[in-house]
Amino acid sequence: MTHPRKSLDSVIHAPVRFSIVAALASVDEADFKTLRETIEVTDSALSKQIALLEEAGYLKVRKAFIGKRARTWLSLTSEGRAALSRHLAALREIADWGPRAE
């Protein structure tokens, strides 16, 4: 039998990326500032992790101007939601894992 840790998503597993995906899972969209404050990271740390999640196809980034100010909104893609679901299932399976009697 294969240990469930092999089912963890290596993109989502990093703590900041996991926090981003988890925070976005409960909303349709969140702006950069709100997400940054929610997960308590710096702008640069958040930007770096967003780029990795976007490259993996897990996040959609939307940019627009409100007046003269640039704003960034983030949302999970369907692929990102599915990846989170699989990752959470693997974590639950690991939590329930124990020595198996032969």
KOLPA-402538 format. One record per atom (N, C-alpha, C, O): residue number from 1; residue in one letter; x, y, z negated. Coordinates in pm, whole numbers, plus 50000, padded with zeros to 5 digits. Last residue first. Layout:
N
+-----+---------+-------+-------+-------+
| num | residuo |    px |    py |    pz |
+-----+---------+-------+-------+-------+
| NUM |       A |     X |     Y |     Z |
...
+-----+---------+-------+-------+-------+
REM end
This chain:
102
+-----+---------+-------+-------+-------+
| num | residuo |    px |    py |    pz |
+-----+---------+-------+-------+-------+
| 102 |       E | 49949 | 49293 | 49057 |
| 102 |       E | 49959 | 49204 | 49175 |
| 102 |       E | 49880 | 49079 | 49151 |
| 102 |       E | 49876 | 48991 | 49238 |
| 101 |       A | 49823 | 49601 | 48958 |
| 101 |       A | 49854 | 49462 | 48922 |
| 101 |       A | 49854 | 49377 | 49048 |
| 101 |       A | 49767 | 49390 | 49135 |
| 100 |       R | 49968 | 49912 | 49009 |
| 100 |       R | 49870 | 49815 | 49057 |
| 100 |       R | 49915 | 49674 | 49016 |
| 100 |       R | 50029 | 49635 | 49036 |
|  99 |       P | 49991 | 50212 | 48834 |
|  99 |       P | 50050 | 50083 | 48867 |
|  99 |       P | 49941 | 49984 | 48906 |
|  99 |       P | 49836 | 49975 | 48842 |
|  98 |       G | 49792 | 50468 | 48995 |
|  98 |       G | 49857 | 50405 | 48881 |
|  98 |       G | 49920 | 50274 | 48923 |
|  98 |       G | 49904 | 50230 | 49037 |
|  97 |       W | 49620 | 50761 | 49090 |
|  97 |       W | 49712 | 50652 | 49123 |
|  97 |       W | 49772 | 50595 | 48996 |
|  97 |       W | 49800 | 50668 | 48901 |
|  96 |       D | 49474 | 50985 | 49054 |
|  96 |       D | 49411 | 50859 | 49014 |
|  96 |       D | 49503 | 50739 | 49034 |
|  96 |       D | 49467 | 50627 | 48999 |
|  95 |       A | 49639 | 51178 | 49159 |
|  95 |       A | 49600 | 51190 | 49018 |
|  95 |       A | 49539 | 51059 | 48966 |
|  95 |       A | 49551 | 51028 | 48848 |
|  94 |       I | 49645 | 51093 | 49425 |
|  94 |       I | 49767 | 51086 | 49344 |
|  94 |       I | 49732 | 51090 | 49195 |
|  94 |       I | 49788 | 51015 | 49116 |
|  93 |       E | 49382 | 51156 | 49495 |
|  93 |       E | 49425 | 51017 | 49500 |
|  93 |       E | 49553 | 50997 | 49417 |
|  93 |       E | 49568 | 50897 | 49348 |
|  92 |       R | 49391 | 51433 | 49475 |
|  92 |       R | 49300 | 51357 | 49388 |
|  92 |       R | 49343 | 51211 | 49381 |
|  92 |       R | 49340 | 51149 | 49275 |
|  91 |       L | 49577 | 51487 | 49679 |
|  91 |       L | 49608 | 51523 | 49540 |
|  91 |       L | 49519 | 51446 | 49442 |
|  91 |       L | 49566 | 51398 | 49339 |
|  90 |       A | 49430 | 51396 | 49901 |
|  90 |       A | 49556 | 51330 | 49866 |
|  90 |       A | 49594 | 51361 | 49721 |
|  90 |       A | 49639 | 51273 | 49649 |
|  89 |       A | 49222 | 51583 | 49896 |
|  89 |       A | 49190 | 51440 | 49880 |
|  89 |       A | 49316 | 51363 | 49840 |
|  89 |       A | 49309 | 51274 | 49756 |
|  88 |       L | 49367 | 51816 | 49949 |
|  88 |       L | 49300 | 51801 | 49819 |
|  88 |       L | 49265 | 51655 | 49793 |
|  88 |       L | 49276 | 51608 | 49679 |
|  87 |       H | 49443 | 51757 | 50214 |
|  87 |       H | 49544 | 51778 | 50111 |
|  87 |       H | 49484 | 51759 | 49971 |
|  87 |       H | 49544 | 51693 | 49886 |
|  86 |       R | 49198 | 51749 | 50347 |
|  86 |       R | 49283 | 51629 | 50343 |
|  86 |       R | 49386 | 51638 | 50230 |
|  86 |       R | 49414 | 51541 | 50160 |
|  85 |       S | 49120 | 52018 | 50305 |
|  85 |       S | 49036 | 51907 | 50259 |
|  85 |       S | 49117 | 51778 | 50246 |
|  85 |       S | 49106 | 51707 | 50146 |
|  84 |       L | 49321 | 52155 | 50440 |
|  84 |       L | 49304 | 52173 | 50295 |
|  84 |       L | 49223 | 52057 | 50238 |
|  84 |       L | 49257 | 52006 | 50131 |
|  83 |       A | 49269 | 52068 | 50702 |
|  83 |       A | 49398 | 52036 | 50639 |
|  83 |       A | 49388 | 52050 | 50487 |
|  83 |       A | 49441 | 51966 | 50413 |
|  82 |       A | 49017 | 52185 | 50744 |
|  82 |       A | 49031 | 52038 | 50746 |
|  82 |       A | 49161 | 51995 | 50677 |
|  82 |       A | 49162 | 51897 | 50603 |
|  81 |       R | 49087 | 52454 | 50734 |
|  81 |       R | 48991 | 52400 | 50637 |
|  81 |       R | 49002 | 52248 | 50628 |
|  81 |       R | 48996 | 52190 | 50520 |
|  80 |       G | 49261 | 52467 | 50954 |
|  80 |       G | 49309 | 52498 | 50820 |
|  80 |       G | 49218 | 52443 | 50712 |
|  80 |       G | 49265 | 52392 | 50611 |
|  79 |       E | 49084 | 52410 | 51162 |
|  79 |       E | 49198 | 52320 | 51139 |
|  79 |       E | 49255 | 52342 | 50998 |
|  79 |       E | 49293 | 52246 | 50931 |
|  78 |       S | 48925 | 52632 | 51148 |
|  78 |       S | 48864 | 52502 | 51117 |
|  78 |       S | 48973 | 52399 | 51091 |
|  78 |       S | 48956 | 52311 | 51007 |
|  77 |       T | 49122 | 52884 | 50977 |
|  77 |       T | 49066 | 52823 | 51098 |
|  77 |       T | 48998 | 52693 | 51057 |
|  77 |       T | 49013 | 52648 | 50944 |
|  76 |       L | 49067 | 53133 | 50735 |
|  76 |       L | 49109 | 52997 | 50766 |
|  76 |       L | 49047 | 52954 | 50897 |
|  76 |       L | 48931 | 52986 | 50924 |
|  75 |       S | 49167 | 53474 | 50780 |
|  75 |       S | 49065 | 53372 | 50762 |
|  75 |       S | 49124 | 53236 | 50795 |
|  75 |       S | 49218 | 53225 | 50874 |
|  74 |       L | 49241 | 53816 | 50712 |
|  74 |       L | 49285 | 53678 | 50726 |
|  74 |       L | 49168 | 53583 | 50705 |
|  74 |       L | 49080 | 53608 | 50622 |
|  73 |       W | 49315 | 54138 | 50830 |
|  73 |       W | 49220 | 54045 | 50771 |
|  73 |       W | 49264 | 53904 | 50804 |
|  73 |       W | 49317 | 53878 | 50912 |
|  72 |       T | 49472 | 54446 | 50793 |
|  72 |       T | 49488 | 54307 | 50833 |
|  72 |       T | 49388 | 54222 | 50756 |
|  72 |       T | 49377 | 54232 | 50634 |
|  71 |       R | 49487 | 54778 | 50920 |
|  71 |       R | 49434 | 54681 | 50822 |
|  71 |       R | 49449 | 54541 | 50880 |
|  71 |       R | 49441 | 54521 | 51001 |
|  70 |       A | 49635 | 55096 | 50951 |
|  70 |       A | 49627 | 54957 | 50998 |
|  70 |       A | 49575 | 54869 | 50886 |
|  70 |       A | 49615 | 54884 | 50770 |
|  69 |       R | 49483 | 55411 | 50961 |
|  69 |       R | 49546 | 55307 | 50878 |
|  69 |       R | 49525 | 55169 | 50939 |
|  69 |       R | 49413 | 55130 | 50974 |
|  68 |       K | 49343 | 55608 | 51074 |
|  68 |       K | 49483 | 55595 | 51116 |
|  68 |       K | 49556 | 55485 | 51040 |
|  68 |       K | 49677 | 55469 | 51054 |
|  67 |       G | 49046 | 55443 | 51089 |
|  67 |       G | 49105 | 55576 | 51095 |
|  67 |       G | 49246 | 55559 | 51149 |
|  67 |       G | 49267 | 55504 | 51257 |
|  66 |       I | 49155 | 55142 | 51080 |
|  66 |       I | 49043 | 55214 | 51021 |
|  66 |       I | 49095 | 55356 | 51005 |
|  66 |       I | 49177 | 55384 | 50917 |
|  65 |       F | 49256 | 54907 | 51320 |
|  65 |       F | 49280 | 55037 | 51255 |
|  65 |       F | 49147 | 55089 | 51200 |
|  65 |       F | 49043 | 55080 | 51265 |
|  64 |       A | 49334 | 54559 | 51280 |
|  64 |       A | 49257 | 54670 | 51337 |
|  64 |       A | 49295 | 54798 | 51263 |
|  64 |       A | 49360 | 54795 | 51158 |
|  63 |       K | 49391 | 54211 | 51315 |
|  63 |       K | 49440 | 54345 | 51279 |
|  63 |       K | 49357 | 54450 | 51350 |
|  63 |       K | 49315 | 54432 | 51464 |
|  62 |       R | 49364 | 53892 | 51192 |
|  62 |       R | 49296 | 53996 | 51272 |
|  62 |       R | 49344 | 54131 | 51223 |
|  62 |       R | 49339 | 54161 | 51103 |
|  61 |       V | 49472 | 53565 | 51202 |
|  61 |       V | 49504 | 53699 | 51156 |
|  61 |       V | 49438 | 53799 | 51250 |
|  61 |       V | 49455 | 53791 | 51372 |
|  60 |       K | 49389 | 53250 | 51088 |
|  60 |       K | 49366 | 53347 | 51194 |
|  60 |       K | 49393 | 53485 | 51133 |
|  60 |       K | 49344 | 53517 | 51025 |
|  59 |       L | 49566 | 52956 | 50994 |
|  59 |       L | 49513 | 53089 | 50965 |
|  59 |       L | 49491 | 53166 | 51092 |
|  59 |       L | 49563 | 53151 | 51191 |
|  58 |       Y | 49664 | 52717 | 51094 |
|  58 |       Y | 49574 | 52711 | 50979 |
|  58 |       Y | 49507 | 52845 | 50947 |
|  58 |       Y | 49403 | 52848 | 50881 |
|  57 |       G | 49861 | 52695 | 51281 |
|  57 |       G | 49723 | 52694 | 51329 |
|  57 |       G | 49619 | 52693 | 51218 |
|  57 |       G | 49501 | 52670 | 51243 |
|  56 |       A | 50120 | 52728 | 51215 |
|  56 |       A | 50068 | 52592 | 51202 |
|  56 |       A | 49924 | 52581 | 51253 |
|  56 |       A | 49871 | 52471 | 51266 |
|  55 |       E | 50135 | 53004 | 51236 |
|  55 |       E | 50208 | 52921 | 51332 |
|  55 |       E | 50159 | 52776 | 51332 |
|  55 |       E | 50156 | 52711 | 51436 |
|  54 |       E | 49992 | 53072 | 51006 |
|  54 |       E | 49938 | 53107 | 51137 |
|  54 |       E | 50005 | 53022 | 51245 |
|  54 |       E | 49938 | 52973 | 51336 |
|  53 |       L | 50167 | 52982 | 50809 |
|  53 |       L | 50033 | 52924 | 50819 |
|  53 |       L | 49969 | 52953 | 50954 |
|  53 |       L | 49899 | 52868 | 51010 |
|  52 |       L | 50388 | 53150 | 50861 |
|  52 |       L | 50402 | 53004 | 50868 |
|  52 |       L | 50266 | 52935 | 50883 |
|  52 |       L | 50253 | 52841 | 50961 |
|  51 |       A | 50273 | 53404 | 50817 |
|  51 |       A | 50331 | 53371 | 50947 |
|  51 |       A | 50344 | 53220 | 50965 |
|  51 |       A | 50314 | 53167 | 51072 |
|  50 |       I | 50207 | 53385 | 50546 |
|  50 |       I | 50100 | 53399 | 50645 |
|  50 |       I | 50152 | 53360 | 50782 |
|  50 |       I | 50083 | 53290 | 50857 |
|  49 |       Q | 50461 | 53386 | 50434 |
|  49 |       Q | 50379 | 53265 | 50425 |
|  49 |       Q | 50262 | 53268 | 50523 |
|  49 |       Q | 50223 | 53164 | 50576 |
|  48 |       K | 50545 | 53649 | 50495 |
|  48 |       K | 50623 | 53533 | 50539 |
|  48 |       K | 50538 | 53406 | 50539 |
|  48 |       K | 50543 | 53328 | 50634 |
|  47 |       S | 50349 | 53804 | 50364 |
|  47 |       S | 50367 | 53811 | 50509 |
|  47 |       S | 50439 | 53689 | 50564 |
|  47 |       S | 50400 | 53633 | 50666 |
|  46 |       L | 50398 | 53740 | 50093 |
|  46 |       L | 50270 | 53705 | 50156 |
|  46 |       L | 50284 | 53704 | 50308 |
|  46 |       L | 50236 | 53612 | 50374 |
|  45 |       A | 50653 | 53849 | 50061 |
|  45 |       A | 50631 | 53705 | 50037 |
|  45 |       A | 50502 | 53660 | 50104 |
|  45 |       A | 50498 | 53553 | 50165 |
|  44 |       S | 50601 | 54121 | 50117 |
|  44 |       S | 50693 | 54044 | 50201 |
|  44 |       S | 50674 | 53893 | 50183 |
|  44 |       S | 50680 | 53819 | 50281 |
|  43 |       D | 50419 | 54194 | 49912 |
|  43 |       D | 50383 | 54205 | 50053 |
|  43 |       D | 50470 | 54116 | 50140 |
|  43 |       D | 50420 | 54044 | 50226 |
|  42 |       T | 50429 | 53955 | 49639 |
|  42 |       T | 50468 | 54078 | 49706 |
|  42 |       T | 50421 | 54077 | 49851 |
|  42 |       T | 50386 | 53972 | 49906 |
|  41 |       V | 50145 | 53811 | 49464 |
|  41 |       V | 50274 | 53803 | 49532 |
|  41 |       V | 50305 | 53938 | 49596 |
|  41 |       V | 50218 | 54024 | 49606 |
|  40 |       E | 49883 | 53730 | 49353 |
|  40 |       E | 49991 | 53793 | 49278 |
|  40 |       E | 50130 | 53768 | 49338 |
|  40 |       E | 50218 | 53712 | 49274 |
|  39 |       I | 49650 | 53651 | 49463 |
|  39 |       I | 49749 | 53545 | 49438 |
|  39 |       I | 49877 | 53598 | 49376 |
|  39 |       I | 49970 | 53521 | 49349 |
|  38 |       T | 49509 | 53896 | 49461 |
|  38 |       T | 49448 | 53774 | 49407 |
|  38 |       T | 49553 | 53670 | 49373 |
|  38 |       T | 49546 | 53607 | 49267 |
|  37 |       E | 49673 | 54076 | 49595 |
|  37 |       E | 49642 | 54098 | 49454 |
|  37 |       E | 49586 | 53972 | 49388 |
|  37 |       E | 49613 | 53946 | 49270 |
|  36 |       R | 49670 | 53958 | 49851 |
|  36 |       R | 49797 | 53982 | 49781 |
|  36 |       R | 49773 | 53998 | 49631 |
|  36 |       R | 49844 | 53940 | 49549 |
|  35 |       L | 49396 | 53973 | 49913 |
|  35 |       L | 49461 | 53844 | 49899 |
|  35 |       L | 49592 | 53857 | 49821 |
|  35 |       L | 49620 | 53775 | 49734 |
|  34 |       T | 49364 | 54251 | 49923 |
|  34 |       T | 49286 | 54172 | 49828 |
|  34 |       T | 49352 | 54036 | 49805 |
|  34 |       T | 49363 | 53990 | 49691 |
|  33 |       K | 49541 | 54313 | 50136 |
|  33 |       K | 49560 | 54369 | 50002 |
|  33 |       K | 49488 | 54287 | 49896 |
|  33 |       K | 49544 | 54257 | 49791 |
|  32 |       F | 49431 | 54172 | 50359 |
|  32 |       F | 49566 | 54146 | 50310 |
|  32 |       F | 49583 | 54192 | 50165 |
|  32 |       F | 49635 | 54118 | 50082 |
|  31 |       D | 49090 | 54067 | 50323 |
|  31 |       D | 49191 | 54160 | 50370 |
|  31 |       D | 49323 | 54132 | 50297 |
|  31 |       D | 49325 | 54075 | 50188 |
|  30 |       A | 48932 | 53765 | 50428 |
|  30 |       A | 48981 | 53852 | 50320 |
|  30 |       A | 49085 | 53946 | 50377 |
|  30 |       A | 49160 | 53910 | 50468 |
|  29 |       E | 48647 | 53570 | 50523 |
|  29 |       E | 48762 | 53652 | 50560 |
|  29 |       E | 48802 | 53736 | 50439 |
|  29 |       E | 48718 | 53772 | 50357 |
|  28 |       D | 48474 | 53393 | 50408 |
|  28 |       D | 48486 | 53393 | 50554 |
|  28 |       D | 48614 | 53463 | 50597 |
|  28 |       D | 48680 | 53423 | 50693 |
|  27 |       V | 48591 | 53209 | 50118 |
|  27 |       V | 48540 | 53329 | 50185 |
|  27 |       V | 48550 | 53313 | 50336 |
|  27 |       V | 48626 | 53230 | 50385 |
|  26 |       S | 48714 | 52992 | 50009 |
|  26 |       S | 48583 | 53029 | 49954 |
|  26 |       S | 48522 | 53153 | 50019 |
|  26 |       S | 48415 | 53197 | 49979 |
|  25 |       A | 48960 | 52966 | 50129 |
|  25 |       A | 48860 | 52860 | 50150 |
|  25 |       A | 48721 | 52901 | 50104 |
|  25 |       A | 48621 | 52849 | 50155 |
|  24 |       L | 49139 | 53156 | 50049 |
|  24 |       L | 49061 | 53183 | 50171 |
|  24 |       L | 48950 | 53080 | 50194 |
|  24 |       L | 48857 | 53106 | 50271 |
|  23 |       A | 49252 | 53033 | 49825 |
|  23 |       A | 49178 | 53159 | 49809 |
|  23 |       A | 49090 | 53187 | 49930 |
|  23 |       A | 48978 | 53235 | 49915 |
|  22 |       A | 49377 | 52812 | 49946 |
|  22 |       A | 49270 | 52791 | 49847 |
|  22 |       A | 49186 | 52917 | 49830 |
|  22 |       A | 49063 | 52910 | 49820 |
|  21 |       V | 49567 | 52942 | 50106 |
|  21 |       V | 49464 | 52859 | 50169 |
|  21 |       V | 49347 | 52837 | 50073 |
|  21 |       V | 49231 | 52844 | 50113 |
|  20 |       I | 49722 | 53069 | 49905 |
|  20 |       I | 49660 | 53144 | 50014 |
|  20 |       I | 49542 | 53066 | 50071 |
|  20 |       I | 49431 | 53119 | 50083 |
|  19 |       S | 49810 | 52851 | 49749 |
|  19 |       S | 49728 | 52956 | 49688 |
|  19 |       S | 49655 | 53038 | 49795 |
|  19 |       S | 49538 | 53073 | 49776 |
|  18 |       F | 49966 | 52718 | 49937 |
|  18 |       F | 49850 | 52650 | 49880 |
|  18 |       F | 49755 | 52753 | 49818 |
|  18 |       F | 49633 | 52743 | 49834 |
|  17 |       R | 50165 | 52910 | 49971 |
|  17 |       R | 50077 | 52876 | 50085 |
|  17 |       R | 49951 | 52805 | 50036 |
|  17 |       R | 49842 | 52829 | 50087 |
|  16 |       V | 50277 | 52905 | 49714 |
|  16 |       V | 50216 | 53029 | 49764 |
|  16 |       V | 50123 | 52999 | 49881 |
|  16 |       V | 50013 | 53055 | 49889 |
|  15 |       P | 50361 | 52621 | 49687 |
|  15 |       P | 50268 | 52689 | 49597 |
|  15 |       P | 50202 | 52816 | 49651 |
|  15 |       P | 50081 | 52833 | 49635 |
|  14 |       A | 50344 | 52397 | 49963 |
|  14 |       A | 50421 | 52503 | 49894 |
|  14 |       A | 50324 | 52588 | 49811 |
|  14 |       A | 50217 | 52623 | 49859 |
|  13 |       H | 50149 | 52245 | 50104 |
|  13 |       H | 50195 | 52202 | 49972 |
|  13 |       H | 50274 | 52308 | 49895 |
|  13 |       H | 50271 | 52309 | 49772 |
|  12 |       I | 50089 | 52315 | 50366 |
|  12 |       I | 50004 | 52367 | 50258 |
|  12 |       I | 50066 | 52345 | 50120 |
|  12 |       I | 50037 | 52421 | 50027 |
|  11 |       V | 50288 | 52174 | 50504 |
|  11 |       V | 50269 | 52318 | 50526 |
|  11 |       V | 50194 | 52379 | 50408 |
|  11 |       V | 50232 | 52485 | 50358 |
|  10 |       S | 50263 | 51909 | 50430 |
|  10 |       S | 50386 | 51980 | 50393 |
|  10 |       S | 50375 | 52131 | 50415 |
|  10 |       S | 50446 | 52208 | 50350 |
|   9 |       D | 49999 | 51755 | 50286 |
|   9 |       D | 50032 | 51842 | 50399 |
|   9 |       D | 50152 | 51927 | 50361 |
|   9 |       D | 50144 | 52008 | 50268 |
|   8 |       L | 50014 | 51419 | 50175 |
|   8 |       L | 50016 | 51562 | 50145 |
|   8 |       L | 50058 | 51640 | 50269 |
|   8 |       L | 50143 | 51595 | 50346 |
|   7 |       S | 50043 | 51154 | 50224 |
|   7 |       S | 49931 | 51221 | 50292 |
|   7 |       S | 49927 | 51371 | 50263 |
|   7 |       S | 49845 | 51442 | 50321 |
|   6 |       K | 50233 | 51062 | 50060 |
|   6 |       K | 50268 | 51068 | 50202 |
|   6 |       K | 50158 | 51133 | 50285 |
|   6 |       K | 50178 | 51164 | 50403 |
|   5 |       R | 50114 | 51034 | 49821 |
|   5 |       R | 50193 | 51157 | 49841 |
|   5 |       R | 50232 | 51172 | 49987 |
|   5 |       R | 50260 | 51283 | 50033 |
|   4 |       P | 49993 | 50781 | 49807 |
|   4 |       P | 49917 | 50894 | 49863 |
|   4 |       P | 49997 | 51022 | 49883 |
|   4 |       P | 49953 | 51110 | 49957 |
|   3 |       H | 50192 | 50506 | 49917 |
|   3 |       H | 50164 | 50604 | 49811 |
|   3 |       H | 50095 | 50726 | 49874 |
|   3 |       H | 50134 | 50771 | 49981 |
|   2 |       T | 50055 | 50223 | 50075 |
|   2 |       T | 50132 | 50346 | 50087 |
|   2 |       T | 50092 | 50445 | 49978 |
|   2 |       T | 49974 | 50465 | 49950 |
|   1 |       M | 50086 | 49881 | 50000 |
|   1 |       M | 50000 | 50000 | 50000 |
|   1 |       M | 50090 | 50125 | 50000 |
|   1 |       M | 50191 | 50128 | 49930 |
+-----+---------+-------+-------+-------+
REM end
